[in-house]
């Protein structure tokens, strides 16, 4: 069967008639068409053509236990028979809120929402409501979801990003208002001297500094402790809030990646893995800050609601999944990721190509660069590197491995050393395949 005759090709032809680009989320797109899943179990996904692959994407880091975990499936199935959503509260929402708050002393109160984008958006709106200030500061290249203010400069490039000492606020979506751009202060990553200098220029207007401790789009680069702690100290000195985006990185430690730093975020956004495979978001933090959402206050500063927020299906799945992801499970998965990075570094050395690995916890990224980047601009791919990465990703799929489009990988508790070793083998042959491009040996 030729590709043009495949079931996936036929589905994509139908999809393009009813959806822009033939999809509802761009991350599934591949050339010449997306793959379509038939079923999945553990860390393996089988597509509709019958091909099974190891899943190192895990729905963009959302599936901490892989697919169809039996305890999650059983708990959700029981809840489905009792109802999926009500204009009532449910006890499971309280159970789950108690569990999440118990994992960090910073989480005094919390609310559930429906996505990571909504969690970050709610944090920013809460910060403005609490401080009465208009501007937010964020890291260049960091992805924080679809909200206008949060997405600024996540796709900037050499043609428009400006000098690193004063990165420009660059829109993503056409039609982004100038007012939005003016209210977003863009900071270089891992450079406290430049970041503090920029912040000082806006010291009276910054509602919050928004930080992802290991921003994915910026290169899965871990933030230096000195950088984070100086930014946190600046917020203390200037009546601003420190907002941690742990939508992806909460998986990295029992209380999120923030537990590795000597800081106390005022608000934390979460999502992805805390949903147990269902759409979810959450924000947690200081009780006085979270009170801006209290509908029983004499003056409600931030009215907040959502039709499917804290629906019992998501709450049941998330509660079950997070109970399973205890300190022992976190340590085991991080150790497995360390094993993967050790193997990858050996593979890279043997392949003798300009490549490296960044990341921490249970997530990492393969860069087609000789040395690990320290910020977004260093991680920004050249045309040759982009071409090589596309070829490398095709090779990984052809060799039974699913990765995130950027060359990133996330682990699930369903994985063992066997899957890690298969992954490393595919990487080794993939690097050999793209070696001529990386070394400039092809036209």
Secondary structure by P-SEA (a helix, b strand, c coil): ccccccaaaaaaaaaaacccccccccccccccbbbbbccccccccccccccccccccccccccccccccaaaaaaaaaaaaaccccccccaaaaaaaaaaaaaccccccccccccaaaaaaaaaaaaaaaacccbbbbcccccccccccccccccccccccccccccccccccccccaaaaaabbbbbcccaaaaaaaaaaacccccbbbbcccccccccbbbbaaaaaaaaaaaaaccbbbbbccccccccccccccccccccccbbbbcccccccccccccccccccccccccccccccccccccccccaaaaaaaaaaaaaacaaaaaaaaaaaaaaaaaaaaaaaaacccccccccccbbbbbcccccccccccccccaaaaaaaaaaaaaaaaaccccccccbbbbcccccaaaaaaaaaaaaaaaaaaccccccccc
